[in-house]
């Protein structure tokens, strides 16, 4: 690599009159290596079907000093989902064609099954199978084969909410869709995706490559500039939910294809991005492998991807005919980087909040439990006028707007004494969380069994500390510390798993019998909750 930093490559400047913010875009893109520190990345902006900007920096392999170039392929992880749905639409038609086959696939399911369309829209109510691998004892760096996935999916017997009533991200939905596509057509998704999507879109090096362990074009790295970077170890066999590899040039071709077919009502992206709704008719935030976001007045469709060592994001504004792509071979936030890039390109940079910060009442802080779902939240101190709210893998920042209300636009909190009501209206998620009060630490040791998963949780006390481990058909996990939150609720932090992001804190709600003795546990995280274990 030369000593001079690579300059932004501005192409077809005269063909993009609608893009009025080139100077700002150049400045922002040139700052990406400093804002999102890591081994390397690639970025592009496409306006009116023309490449306005593309840039690569850093190394595909730090050890061999192989540079990232526009034709370097990255693992694009969950961005694959839209291509799986596109293949379904193009090769088969509407998802309803597969509903009968889905019913046969899950013939032992005890609850009412969702539809295949609800699978594609993440409204199925099924639990995420990557989260369940943790409960089944998987090694985060272990091998996960197609037969393992089928065994795990076939174990499911119940939903965690009624299909069509809520949104919940679920990789397993798309693995099932892949199985149904292949069963219906008698052909592999690999061949169908290449023939139906990659070739028409002129994406020559894009490929569905289910075995991540064999991908060597580019190395994904875990770590950061404080702890250092090391190659990630992924040995997962994907199917429909991820597994696609593509270069920046391939992803540019996809955006160009989207623009080229924008006026075709039957164009594949028009069909993918048609608005979907929940069962009650309200708008869904997710449709056919695409997640919506907003940049000021503009509605964006797109998707992110994450795997150990990889992060990527693409966004498209149909109204502005504008797209952006960011690919990282490290674990910085490609979502944040790409959303900010779209804001800059659209001239919709967020204005600074001049409102004086509200003093945060310390009564907010603590751990809370929603009895309906068995999910916990943790509220803790952040910067002035803000709090951290932990529900998923990591805490999100919410701005306190009054003594009893806080929000960040996605998540809203309202406090009523010791109860905090959490709402994510776009996802139809409503929690009523009771503040937990710590008492004398109960003895929770024992072995607990979940019949639905044929898996166990083992809880032991070593010295004055408690630890828990998961066991199942995938093995025995490492023992992990568990921390008392109050009442009969404990938290088990989980920041490493086969997939990324990891589940975060598992909430363990210990159940008592009529004599007051601990008789079981209700286990859950944001991806999979309300799993019941009995003490044995």
C-alpha positions as CSV (number, residue, x, y, z in Angstrom):
1,X,0.0,0.0,0.0
2,X,1.3,3.5,-0.8
3,X,2.2,5.9,2.0
4,X,-0.4,8.3,0.8
5,X,-4.0,7.7,1.9
6,X,-6.4,6.6,-0.9
7,X,-8.5,9.6,-2.1
8,X,-12.2,9.3,-2.6
9,X,-13.0,8.2,-6.1
10,X,-15.6,10.6,-7.5
11,X,-17.2,9.2,-10.6
12,X,-19.9,10.5,-13.0
13,X,-20.1,13.7,-11.0
14,X,-21.8,15.5,-13.9
15,X,-24.4,12.7,-14.1
16,X,-25.6,13.2,-10.6
17,X,-27.1,16.7,-10.4
18,X,-29.6,15.6,-7.6
19,X,-26.7,14.9,-5.3
20,X,-25.9,18.4,-3.8
21,X,-23.8,17.3,-0.9
22,X,-20.6,15.9,-2.5
23,X,-18.2,17.9,-0.4
24,X,-19.9,16.8,2.9
25,X,-20.0,13.2,1.7
26,X,-16.3,13.2,0.8
27,X,-15.5,14.7,4.2
28,X,-17.6,12.1,6.0
29,X,-16.3,9.1,4.1
30,X,-12.7,10.2,4.6
31,X,-13.4,10.3,8.3
32,X,-14.7,6.7,8.5
33,X,-11.3,5.0,9.2
34,X,-11.0,7.2,12.3
35,X,-14.6,7.1,13.4
36,X,-14.9,3.3,13.0
37,X,-11.4,2.0,13.8
38,X,-10.5,-1.5,12.5
39,X,-8.6,-3.5,9.9
40,X,-10.5,-2.1,6.9
41,X,-13.7,-1.4,5.0
42,X,-15.4,-0.4,1.8
43,X,-18.1,2.2,1.1
44,X,-20.1,3.4,-1.9
45,X,-22.8,5.9,-2.6
46,X,-25.1,5.5,-5.7
47,X,-27.4,8.2,-7.0
48,X,-29.9,7.8,-9.8
49,X,-28.3,4.5,-10.7
50,X,-24.8,6.0,-11.0
51,X,-21.8,5.5,-8.8
52,X,-21.1,8.8,-7.2
53,X,-18.4,7.6,-4.7
54,X,-16.6,4.4,-3.8
55,X,-13.7,3.9,-1.5
56,X,-11.8,1.1,0.1
57,X,-9.2,1.2,2.9
58,X,-7.2,-1.2,5.0
59,X,-6.4,-4.9,4.7
60,X,-8.4,-8.0,3.8
61,X,-5.7,-9.9,5.7
62,X,-3.5,-8.1,8.2
63,X,-0.9,-10.9,8.3
64,X,-0.4,-11.3,4.5
65,X,-0.9,-7.5,4.0
66,X,-3.5,-8.1,1.3
67,X,-5.4,-4.9,0.7
68,X,-9.1,-4.5,0.5
69,X,-10.2,-3.6,-3.1
70,X,-13.6,-3.0,-4.8
71,X,-13.6,-6.7,-5.9
72,X,-12.7,-8.1,-2.4
73,X,-15.5,-10.2,-1.2
74,X,-16.9,-9.8,2.3
75,X,-19.3,-11.9,4.3
76,X,-22.5,-9.9,4.1
77,X,-24.3,-12.0,6.8
78,X,-28.0,-11.2,7.3
79,X,-28.2,-8.9,4.2
80,X,-28.6,-12.4,2.6
81,X,-32.2,-12.5,3.9
82,X,-33.6,-10.1,1.2
83,X,-31.9,-12.2,-1.5
84,X,-33.6,-15.4,-0.1
85,X,-37.0,-13.6,-0.2
86,X,-36.2,-12.3,-3.7
87,X,-35.5,-15.8,-4.8
88,X,-38.8,-17.0,-3.3
89,X,-40.8,-14.3,-5.1
90,X,-39.0,-14.9,-8.5
91,X,-38.9,-18.7,-8.5
92,X,-42.2,-19.5,-6.8
93,X,-44.4,-16.5,-6.5
94,X,-46.1,-15.3,-3.3
95,X,-45.2,-16.8,0.1
96,X,-48.7,-18.3,0.5
97,X,-47.8,-21.0,-2.1
98,X,-45.6,-22.6,0.6
99,X,-48.0,-22.5,3.6
100,X,-49.2,-26.1,3.2
101,X,-45.6,-27.4,2.9
102,X,-44.7,-25.4,6.1
103,X,-47.5,-27.0,8.0
104,X,-46.1,-30.5,7.0
105,X,-42.6,-29.4,7.9
106,X,-43.8,-28.5,11.5
107,X,-46.4,-31.2,11.8
108,X,-45.7,-31.7,15.6
109,X,-46.1,-28.0,16.4
110,X,-48.6,-27.6,19.2
111,X,-49.6,-23.9,18.8
112,X,-51.2,-22.3,15.7
113,X,-48.5,-22.0,13.1
114,X,-47.6,-18.6,11.4
115,X,-47.8,-18.2,7.7
116,X,-44.7,-18.2,5.4
117,X,-45.3,-14.4,4.8
118,X,-45.1,-13.9,8.6
119,X,-41.8,-15.8,8.5
120,X,-40.5,-13.4,5.9
121,X,-41.8,-10.4,7.9
122,X,-40.3,-11.5,11.2
123,X,-43.8,-11.8,12.7
124,X,-43.8,-15.5,13.2
125,X,-43.6,-15.6,17.0
126,X,-41.0,-18.4,16.8
127,X,-37.9,-18.2,18.9
128,X,-34.6,-17.4,17.3
129,X,-32.7,-20.6,16.8
130,X,-29.3,-19.0,17.2
131,X,-30.3,-17.9,20.7
132,X,-31.5,-21.5,21.3
133,X,-28.0,-22.9,20.4
134,X,-26.7,-21.2,23.5
135,X,-29.3,-23.0,25.6
136,X,-28.4,-26.3,23.9
137,X,-24.8,-26.0,25.0
138,X,-23.1,-24.8,21.8
139,X,-19.5,-23.7,21.7
140,X,-19.4,-20.2,20.2
141,X,-16.6,-21.3,17.9
142,X,-17.9,-24.8,17.4
143,X,-19.2,-26.3,14.1
144,X,-22.9,-26.0,13.3
145,X,-24.1,-28.3,10.5
146,X,-27.3,-28.3,8.5
147,X,-28.6,-31.3,10.4
148,X,-28.0,-29.5,13.7
149,X,-30.3,-26.7,12.5
150,X,-33.0,-29.1,11.4
151,X,-32.9,-30.9,14.8
152,X,-33.2,-27.6,16.6
153,X,-36.0,-26.2,14.5
154,X,-38.0,-29.5,14.8
155,X,-37.7,-29.3,18.6
156,X,-39.9,-26.1,18.6
157,X,-43.4,-26.7,19.8
158,X,-44.7,-23.3,20.9
159,X,-44.6,-19.7,19.9
160,X,-43.5,-16.9,22.2
161,X,-46.3,-14.6,21.0
162,X,-49.3,-15.0,18.6
163,X,-48.1,-14.7,15.0
164,X,-48.9,-11.5,13.3
165,X,-49.2,-9.5,16.5
166,X,-45.6,-8.4,17.2
167,X,-42.2,-8.1,15.5
168,X,-39.3,-10.1,16.7
169,X,-36.1,-10.7,14.8
170,X,-35.6,-14.4,14.0
171,X,-32.9,-15.9,11.8
172,X,-34.7,-19.3,11.9
173,X,-37.6,-17.9,9.9
174,X,-35.4,-17.6,6.9
175,X,-33.7,-20.9,7.4
176,X,-37.2,-22.5,7.2
177,X,-38.0,-20.5,4.1
178,X,-34.8,-21.8,2.4
179,X,-35.9,-25.4,3.3
180,X,-39.3,-24.8,1.8
181,X,-37.9,-23.2,-1.4
182,X,-35.6,-26.1,-2.0
183,X,-38.3,-28.7,-1.3
184,X,-40.8,-26.9,-3.6
185,X,-38.4,-26.5,-6.6
186,X,-36.2,-29.5,-6.2
187,X,-33.2,-27.2,-6.6
188,X,-30.6,-25.7,-4.3
189,X,-31.0,-22.1,-3.1
190,X,-27.4,-21.6,-4.2
191,X,-28.3,-22.3,-7.8
192,X,-31.6,-20.5,-7.7
193,X,-30.2,-17.4,-6.2
194,X,-27.4,-17.2,-8.7
195,X,-29.7,-17.8,-11.7
196,X,-32.7,-15.7,-10.5
197,X,-31.0,-12.8,-8.8
198,X,-27.2,-12.5,-9.2
199,X,-27.1,-13.0,-12.9
200,X,-29.9,-10.6,-13.8
201,X,-28.5,-8.0,-11.4
202,X,-25.0,-8.5,-12.9
203,X,-23.4,-9.4,-9.6
204,X,-20.6,-11.7,-11.0
205,X,-18.7,-12.6,-7.8
206,X,-21.7,-12.7,-5.4
207,X,-22.3,-16.2,-4.1
208,X,-24.3,-18.1,-1.5
209,X,-21.6,-19.9,0.4
210,X,-23.2,-21.6,3.4
211,X,-20.0,-22.9,5.1
212,X,-18.4,-19.8,6.6
213,X,-15.4,-21.8,7.6
214,X,-14.2,-22.2,4.0
215,X,-14.4,-18.5,3.1
216,X,-10.8,-17.0,2.9
217,X,-11.2,-14.1,0.5
218,X,-11.2,-11.7,3.4
219,X,-10.6,-12.1,7.1
220,X,-13.1,-10.9,9.7
221,X,-11.6,-9.6,13.0
222,X,-12.8,-9.5,16.5
223,X,-11.4,-7.1,19.1
224,X,-10.7,-3.4,19.1
225,X,-7.8,-1.0,19.2
226,X,-7.6,-1.4,23.0
227,X,-7.4,-5.2,23.2
228,X,-6.1,-5.7,19.7
229,X,-7.5,-7.5,16.7
230,X,-7.5,-11.2,16.0
231,X,-9.1,-13.3,13.3
232,X,-12.6,-14.5,14.1
233,X,-13.3,-18.2,14.1
234,X,-16.7,-19.0,12.4
235,X,-17.7,-22.6,11.6
236,X,-21.4,-22.2,10.9
237,X,-23.2,-23.6,8.0
238,X,-25.8,-21.0,7.0
239,X,-29.0,-21.5,5.0
240,X,-31.2,-18.7,3.9
241,X,-30.6,-16.4,6.9
242,X,-27.0,-15.6,6.0
243,X,-24.1,-17.2,4.1
244,X,-23.8,-14.8,1.1
245,X,-20.5,-13.3,0.1
246,X,-20.2,-10.3,-2.2
247,X,-17.8,-7.5,-3.1
248,X,-18.4,-3.8,-3.0
249,X,-18.8,-4.0,-6.8
250,X,-21.4,-6.7,-6.5
251,X,-23.4,-4.6,-4.0
252,X,-23.1,-1.6,-6.2
253,X,-24.6,-3.6,-9.0
254,X,-27.5,-4.6,-6.8
255,X,-28.3,-0.9,-6.1
256,X,-27.9,0.0,-9.8
257,X,-30.3,-2.9,-10.6
258,X,-32.8,-1.6,-8.0
259,X,-32.8,1.8,-9.6
260,X,-33.0,0.4,-13.1
261,X,-36.2,-1.5,-12.3
262,X,-37.7,1.1,-10.1
263,X,-40.7,1.8,-12.4
264,X,-41.5,-1.9,-12.9
265,X,-44.4,-2.8,-10.6
266,X,-43.3,-6.5,-10.9
267,X,-39.6,-5.6,-10.4
268,X,-38.1,-7.7,-7.7
269,X,-37.2,-4.9,-5.3
270,X,-40.5,-3.2,-5.7
271,X,-42.1,-6.5,-4.7
272,X,-39.7,-7.0,-1.8
273,X,-40.3,-3.5,-0.4
274,X,-44.0,-3.3,-0.6
275,X,-45.5,-2.2,2.7
276,X,-46.6,-5.1,5.0
277,X,-48.8,-4.9,8.0
278,X,-49.5,-6.7,11.3
279,X,-52.7,-8.7,11.8
280,X,-54.5,-5.6,13.1
281,X,-53.6,-3.6,9.9
282,X,-50.9,-1.4,11.4
283,X,-47.7,-1.0,9.5
284,X,-44.9,-3.5,9.9
285,X,-41.3,-2.2,10.3
286,X,-39.9,-5.3,8.5
287,X,-40.9,-6.8,5.1
288,X,-39.4,-9.7,3.1
289,X,-35.9,-9.4,4.5
290,X,-35.9,-5.6,4.6
291,X,-36.0,-3.3,7.7
292,X,-37.2,0.2,7.4
293,X,-35.5,3.3,8.9
294,X,-35.9,7.0,8.6
295,X,-33.4,9.7,7.7
296,X,-35.3,13.0,8.3
297,X,-38.2,13.1,5.8
298,X,-36.9,10.1,3.8
299,X,-38.0,6.5,4.3
300,X,-35.2,4.0,3.9
301,X,-35.3,0.3,3.2
302,X,-32.3,-1.9,3.8
303,X,-30.7,-4.4,6.1
304,X,-27.6,-5.0,8.2
305,X,-25.4,-8.0,8.7
306,X,-23.4,-9.2,11.7
307,X,-21.3,-12.2,12.4
308,X,-18.2,-12.6,14.6
309,X,-15.7,-10.3,12.8
310,X,-18.1,-8.8,10.3
311,X,-20.5,-5.9,10.1
312,X,-22.2,-4.5,7.0
313,X,-25.2,-2.3,6.1
314,X,-27.0,-1.1,3.0
315,X,-29.8,1.5,2.7
316,X,-31.9,2.7,-0.2
317,X,-34.3,5.7,-0.5
318,X,-36.8,5.1,-3.3
319,X,-37.9,8.7,-3.3
320,X,-34.4,10.1,-3.5
321,X,-33.1,7.3,-5.8
322,X,-30.1,7.2,-3.4
323,X,-28.3,4.2,-1.9
324,X,-25.3,3.7,0.4
325,X,-23.3,0.6,1.3
326,X,-20.8,0.1,4.1
327,X,-18.8,-3.1,4.6
328,X,-16.4,-3.7,7.6
329,X,-14.2,-6.7,8.3
330,X,-14.4,-5.8,12.0
331,X,-17.2,-5.2,14.5
332,X,-17.8,-1.5,14.4
333,X,-21.3,-0.3,13.8
334,X,-21.9,-0.4,10.1
335,X,-25.5,0.5,10.8
336,X,-24.6,3.8,12.4
337,X,-22.0,4.6,9.8
338,X,-24.4,3.9,6.9
339,X,-27.3,5.7,8.4
340,X,-25.2,8.8,9.0
341,X,-23.9,8.6,5.5
342,X,-27.4,8.6,4.1
343,X,-28.3,11.6,6.3
344,X,-25.3,13.5,5.0
345,X,-26.1,12.6,1.4
346,X,-29.7,13.6,1.8
347,X,-28.9,16.8,3.6
348,X,-30.8,15.5,6.6
349,X,-28.0,15.7,9.2
350,X,-29.6,15.6,12.7
351,X,-29.8,19.0,14.3
352,X,-28.2,19.3,17.7
353,X,-30.7,19.1,20.6
354,X,-30.7,22.5,22.3
355,X,-33.2,21.5,25.0
356,X,-31.8,21.8,28.5
357,X,-31.2,18.4,29.9
358,X,-33.6,17.1,32.5
359,X,-32.2,16.0,35.9
360,X,-32.6,12.3,36.1
361,X,-34.3,11.0,39.2
362,X,-32.2,8.2,40.7
363,X,-35.5,6.4,41.3
364,X,-35.4,5.3,37.7
365,X,-32.2,3.2,38.2
366,X,-32.4,-0.5,38.8
367,X,-33.5,-3.9,37.4
368,X,-37.1,-4.5,36.3
369,X,-39.1,-7.6,35.2
370,X,-42.0,-7.9,32.8
371,X,-44.0,-10.7,34.1
372,X,-45.8,-11.5,30.8
373,X,-42.6,-12.2,28.8
374,X,-40.2,-12.9,31.6
375,X,-37.8,-10.3,30.1
376,X,-35.8,-7.9,32.3
377,X,-34.6,-4.4,31.7
378,X,-31.8,-2.5,33.4
379,X,-31.9,1.3,33.7
380,X,-28.6,2.9,34.7
381,X,-26.9,6.3,34.7
382,X,-25.5,7.8,31.5
383,X,-24.4,11.3,30.6
384,X,-26.4,14.3,31.8
385,X,-30.1,14.0,31.1
386,X,-29.8,10.5,29.7
387,X,-30.1,6.9,30.9
388,X,-28.9,3.5,29.6
389,X,-31.7,1.1,29.0
390,X,-30.6,-2.6,28.6
391,X,-33.1,-4.9,27.0
392,X,-31.1,-6.6,24.2
393,X,-27.5,-7.3,23.7
394,X,-26.2,-3.9,24.8
395,X,-27.8,-0.9,26.4
396,X,-29.4,1.9,24.3
397,X,-29.4,5.5,25.3
398,X,-32.7,7.2,26.1
399,X,-33.1,10.9,26.8
400,X,-35.1,11.8,29.9
401,X,-37.8,14.3,28.9
402,X,-39.6,14.6,32.2
403,X,-39.6,13.2,35.7
404,X,-41.6,10.2,34.4
405,X,-40.8,9.9,30.7
406,X,-37.7,9.0,28.5
407,X,-37.3,8.2,24.8
408,X,-34.9,7.9,21.9
409,X,-37.5,7.7,19.1
410,X,-37.6,3.9,19.0
411,X,-38.0,3.0,22.7
412,X,-40.2,5.0,25.0
413,X,-40.3,4.6,28.8
414,X,-42.9,5.9,31.2
415,X,-42.5,5.5,35.0
416,X,-45.3,5.1,37.4
417,X,-43.9,4.5,40.8
418,X,-42.0,1.3,40.8
419,X,-43.4,0.2,37.4
420,X,-41.8,1.3,34.1
421,X,-43.8,0.9,30.9
422,X,-41.6,0.2,27.9
423,X,-43.0,0.7,24.4
424,X,-41.6,0.1,20.9
425,X,-44.6,1.0,18.9
426,X,-43.1,0.1,15.5
427,X,-42.5,-3.4,16.8
428,X,-45.8,-3.7,18.7
429,X,-43.7,-4.4,21.9
430,X,-45.3,-3.4,25.2
431,X,-43.7,-4.3,28.5
432,X,-44.9,-3.4,32.0
433,X,-41.8,-3.9,34.2
434,X,-41.9,-4.1,38.0
435,X,-38.8,-2.8,39.8
436,X,-37.0,-5.7,41.5
437,X,-36.1,-5.5,45.2
438,X,-33.1,-7.4,46.5
439,X,-33.6,-9.6,49.6
440,X,-31.5,-12.3,51.1
441,X,-29.9,-14.2,48.3
442,X,-31.9,-17.4,47.7
443,X,-30.3,-20.8,47.1
444,X,-30.9,-21.5,43.4
445,X,-28.5,-24.4,43.0
446,X,-29.8,-27.4,41.1
447,X,-30.4,-29.0,37.7
448,X,-33.3,-27.8,35.6
449,X,-34.7,-29.4,32.5
450,X,-36.6,-28.0,29.5
451,X,-38.7,-30.7,27.7
452,X,-39.2,-28.6,24.6
453,X,-35.5,-28.3,23.9
454,X,-34.4,-31.5,25.7
455,X,-31.9,-29.3,27.4
456,X,-30.8,-28.4,30.9
457,X,-29.5,-25.6,33.0
458,X,-27.1,-26.4,35.8
459,X,-26.6,-23.9,38.6
460,X,-23.8,-24.2,41.2
461,X,-22.4,-22.1,44.0
462,X,-18.6,-21.8,44.2
463,X,-17.5,-19.9,47.3
464,X,-20.0,-17.0,47.6
465,X,-20.7,-16.8,43.9
466,X,-23.2,-18.5,41.6
467,X,-22.6,-19.9,38.2
468,X,-24.8,-21.5,35.5
469,X,-24.1,-23.7,32.5
470,X,-26.2,-24.9,29.6
471,X,-26.4,-28.5,28.4
472,X,-28.0,-30.0,25.3
473,X,-27.6,-31.9,22.1
474,X,-24.9,-29.4,21.0
475,X,-22.7,-30.0,24.1
476,X,-21.9,-28.4,27.4
477,X,-21.3,-24.7,27.7
478,X,-18.7,-23.0,29.9
479,X,-20.0,-22.1,33.3
480,X,-20.9,-18.5,33.5
481,X,-21.4,-16.2,36.5
482,X,-25.0,-15.2,37.3
483,X,-25.9,-12.1,39.2
484,X,-28.8,-11.5,41.5
485,X,-31.2,-8.8,40.3
486,X,-33.8,-9.0,43.0
487,X,-36.8,-11.1,44.0
488,X,-36.3,-14.5,42.3
489,X,-34.7,-13.0,39.2
490,X,-31.0,-13.5,38.2
491,X,-29.1,-12.3,35.1
492,X,-26.6,-14.4,33.1
493,X,-24.5,-12.2,30.8
494,X,-23.9,-13.7,27.4
495,X,-21.7,-11.7,25.0
496,X,-20.3,-14.6,23.0
497,X,-22.4,-17.0,20.9
498,X,-22.2,-18.6,17.5
499,X,-24.1,-15.7,15.8
500,X,-23.7,-12.0,16.4
501,X,-24.8,-10.1,18.1
502,X,-25.0,-12.4,21.1
503,X,-28.2,-12.7,23.2
504,X,-26.9,-10.4,25.9
505,X,-28.3,-11.0,29.4
506,X,-30.4,-14.1,29.8
507,X,-33.1,-13.5,32.5
508,X,-33.6,-16.4,34.8
509,X,-36.8,-16.2,36.7
510,X,-36.9,-18.9,39.4
511,X,-40.3,-20.4,40.0
512,X,-41.6,-21.6,43.4
513,X,-44.1,-24.3,44.3
514,X,-47.0,-23.9,46.8
515,X,-44.6,-24.6,49.7
516,X,-42.3,-21.8,48.6
517,X,-39.5,-24.1,47.3
518,X,-37.8,-23.3,44.0
519,X,-39.2,-25.7,41.5
520,X,-38.2,-24.4,38.1
521,X,-36.9,-21.5,36.0
522,X,-38.4,-19.4,33.3
523,X,-35.5,-18.5,30.9
524,X,-35.4,-15.8,28.2
525,X,-33.6,-13.1,26.3
526,X,-34.8,-10.6,23.7
527,X,-34.5,-13.2,20.9
528,X,-36.1,-16.1,22.7
529,X,-38.2,-15.9,25.9
530,X,-40.7,-17.8,28.1
531,X,-38.9,-21.1,28.0
532,X,-39.8,-23.2,31.1
533,X,-37.4,-25.5,33.0
534,X,-38.4,-27.8,35.9
535,X,-36.1,-28.7,38.7
536,X,-35.0,-32.4,38.6
